[in-house]
Amino acid sequence: MGRILFGICATVDDMTIYNKIAARPIDAINTGPRFQPTDAVRLNNMFRGRSTNEMLRSIFSDNLIGEIALVSSFGAESAVLLHLVSSIDKNIPVIFLDTGKHFSETLAYRDLLVERFGLNLINLNPEESDVEKQDGNGLRWSFDPDGCCHIRKVLPLEKEMAKYDASISGRKGFQSKTRNALPRFEIDTSDAHGRLKINPLADWTKEQLDPYITEYDIPPHPLVEQGYPSIGCSPCTSKVAEGEDPRSGRWKGWDKVECGIHEPVSAPLDDDGANDPIF
């Protein structure tokens, strides 16, 4: 006679199968960070002393890190990294955050480089509902730049990066005091997913960039010669005087040095615009 199992009279064979299933370890979904700080240390040690080109070729060909995307602003010095990566693997996705606030020159420069280098471009726009709710008049940059960046950069990138294990950044150590100890590999702290962030040009100097640009006949961003060594969205980018920190023209007058896609900044107040100034 069979035993009662889940309200059903089960045979001996049924019980044997049930016991086997019950004895099997339960599968668990790993919801922890994709990478740990020790992984970044290991990779920094692995590629110490090796050229940027060699490092990128190894990462791409050996699939050391998983799915990778390059995030580019198509700014003043972006073309060097875009050229490096595209010369090795043109299939690497290149994510551009089209905030709706870029200089027209930047958009034209993006299109030029995409065509010249054969880039696999992904053009990301902010969600219309987020913009309508939090920045309906388009002036949030003028009183809450952190909030503007959060809506137009952080949220769209966060959603897109859920598909990837790592991102490639064009940041360089010489660009500002806050970046002078930048490693080649680090953990992305912009959210809790523990993706890896790769900074291939972390140790490059201006003296290395210029010869590379000349050697490969890379077109410059048209705003550089007008006094913009660092270029972001037009309302929050100013010209820089000779001798100043190259990024000193970003968010001038504000206690702000990053947009939030590299390091967390404060999110906008979700108040349906109740505290917005009246223009």
Summary of the structure (lengths in Angstrom):
residues: 279
radius of gyration: 23.9
end to end distance: 82.6
largest distance: 92.3
contacts: 769
relative contact order: 0.16
helix: 39%
strand: 12%
